[in-house]
Amino acid sequence: MVTPQAVSQSASGNFMVQVGAVSDQARAQQYQQQLGQKFGVPGRVTQNGAVWRIQLGPFASKAEASTLQQRLQTEAQLQSFITTAQ
């Protein structure tokens, strides 16, 4: 199992694509792994209060993040938004 902090944001970029937020950590990690494998990108799961955010990336530029965002919409009908890594 991949740990939530498996990706070093400082080495790769500062933009993330958030695809969801759920209340169950295990479900969030499973979803992140499935999407990461399907789209060939790393990701992470971070806690924000009572929810776990599912994010893919990091990306060096907003344009790279936007490319993934478009693929998510086209190939998986997923709504997402671009955020900066924290």
Summary of the structure (lengths in Angstrom):
residues: 86
radius of gyration: 11.7
end to end distance: 22.5
largest distance: 30.6
contacts: 251
relative contact order: 0.28
helix: 40%
strand: 31%
